[in-house]
Amino acid sequence: MLEEYIFAGFGGQGIMTIGIAMAYAAMLDGYESAWIPSYGPESRGGTANCSVVISDEAIGSPHPSHPNGVIVMNAPSFQKFEPLVSKGGLLVVNQSIVPYKSERQDIQTVFLPFSEIATELGYPLALSVVALGAFNAIKKIVSDESIEKALDFVLPAHRKKYLDINIAAYKEGKKRALALNP
């Protein structure tokens, strides 16, 4: 098994956090994993993406050229990464700020308003965790228990008080994605 993902959006949307959480959860579930960040010129407001590779064998390269899973949280990321999703792969899109639809028939897509969902939950900063929930609901690579432990691990000390709302955001993302893709 080899899973190659790219998570992308604006700096400050939690892209790196969900990438680390996915990689760490994979390790907790007994897989090999790698996480590589990539930042634009600014850390907040500029572009940011990360690669996550998960395998049941040693990982040869942590840089996916044709990922089989992509989360895009903004329009520039959609334009850059939607064409790279491998045939049969998954594209998860923040419908709140991405005005495009995929024309591809060879991939699975999930379009949800992650920004609005996070705001409804009372914590707008959890939008990326909502997306992670939607993504993992379809991919089913790592266990929910490991994601919850990973979120606890990756949240900095000053944000630990938001662990419960982040877990709720993850669960809500899963629920919404499964409602679209039973």
N, C-alpha and C positions, 0 to 999 in steps of 0.2 A: 504494500500500500504506500503510495506517495501522494500527498496533498500539497499543493502549492497555492498560496493565497497572496493577494495584495489588498491592503486596506488603505484607502486614500481619502483626503479631504483637506480642509483648511487647518492650519496650526491652531491649536486650542479646542478642537472638536473632540479630542480624546482618541485620536487614531492610534497613537503610539501605545496608549494604555490598553486598548483592546487587542492590539497585536501582541504585546507582552503577555496579556492575560491568556490569549489563545495558546501561545507557545508554552507557557507555564502549565496550563491545564493539560496540554498534551503530555508533558513530562510526567505530571502526576498520574496520568492514565497509562504510563509505561511506554510511551512513544519517544523516539528521537525527535527533537525539534530545533529549529533555528529561527531567529528573529533578526532582521536587519532594518534599521530606520533610514529614512531619506527625508531631508528637510529642504524647503525652499529658502529664499533669502531671509525670511523672518520666521520666528518660532510661533508667533500668534498672527493669524491672518494670511500668512504665506501658505504655499502648498506644502503638504506633508504626506508621506506615504510610508508604508513599511511592508516588508515581505515576511511571510511566515511559511516555513516548510515543515511538514510533519510526515514522519515515515516510521515504518516498523523495522527499518534497516538504517545503517549509517547514511548520513546525508552527504552527497557528493558536492552539491552547490546550493547555497542558500538564496540564490537569485533566480526566481522563476521567469522564464521568457514567455510562457503561455500558461498562466495560472488557471487552475480549475475552479477557483473561487475568488470573487472580488467584491469588496464593499466600497461603494463610492458615495461620498457625503456632499459633493459639490459638483457643479457643472464642468469645470476644467478636468476634474478627475474622471468624470464620465467620458468625456471626449478622448482622454488619453488612454484609459484602461479598458473600456468596453470592447474595442476591437481585439484586445489581447486575450480575452477569455477563451479558453480552449473549448472545442466542440464538446457539448454535453456538460459544460461547466455551469456555474451559478453566478449570477450578477445580482447583488442586493443594492438598491438605490434609495437614497434619501429623497423621496418625492417632494419633501417640503421646499427644497431649493434647487432641485435639478429639473429643468424644464423639458428634458428630452425623454423620448421613449426609445427603447431598443427595437430596431427593425430585424434583428437576428432571430431566426427560427431554430437555430441549432444549439441554443443555450436556454437555461431556465432563468427566469427573472422574477424578482420580488421587488415591487415598488411600494413603499410605505412612507408615511409622513413622520419620520423619526423625530424631527424637531417638535412637532405638535404633540406627539405621544409623550415625550419627555416632559414637556410643559404641563400636560394634563396630570402627570404623576407628581408635579410640584418641584421638579428638579431638572430644569432645561439642560444642564451640563451633562446629563446622562444619555443624551441622544445617541452617542456611539455605542453605549452598552445596550440600548434598545436594538440597534442594528446588529450587534453581535448575537443577541438572542434570536433574531430573525434568521441570521446566517446559520447558526448552529442548529436551529430547528430543522432546517432543510438538509444540511450537510451531515449532521449527527456523528461528528467525529469524536468529540470529547464529551465526557459526562457533565451533567449539570452540577453535580457535587464538586467536581474539579474546577469548573468555571467559578463557582462561588468561593472556593478556597483561593483561586488565582486572583479574583477581584480583591479579596482581603490582602493578599500579598502585594499587589501592584499599587493599591491606593496609598498615597503618601500619608504620613501621620496626621497632617492637618485636614485630611479628607476622610479619615476613618469613620467619622461620625455619619458619613453618607453611604456607608457600606450597605445598610438595609435598603435604601432607596435604589442603589445601583443593582442589587439583586432583584428587587421588584421590577426595575426597568428591563433587565435581562429576561425575566419571566414574561413580561408584557410583550416584548419583541417576539419571543417564541410563540406566544398565544396568537398574536396578530398574523404572523407568517403561516402558522398552521391553519388558521381560518381561511387563508387564501389558497393554501396548498395542502388539503387534508390527506 
